[in-house]
């Protein structure tokens, strides 16, 4: 899911309830600290990082949108951690 502004970030909050975590379509795999949307290759124009995130490192190249215990903010994490995912589909 690509999140372009603070309004579109609200969708998962209403759609999911409880302590859920899922991957966003963003990564810094190509260049450390340079996050972009994997699907489009565009830079992130909006972020919602939690506290001291992103912590960086070569093992934390993906982003989780985390549940209620951190107010649905983002953390960078390994791309191999078990989590849910959400698909985005073009409208008609």
ABEGO torsion letter per residue (X at the ends): XBBABAAAAAAAAAABBEBBBBBBABBAAABBGBBBBAAAGBBBABBBBBEAOBAEEAABABBBBBBAAAGGBBBBBBAABBBBBBBBBBBX
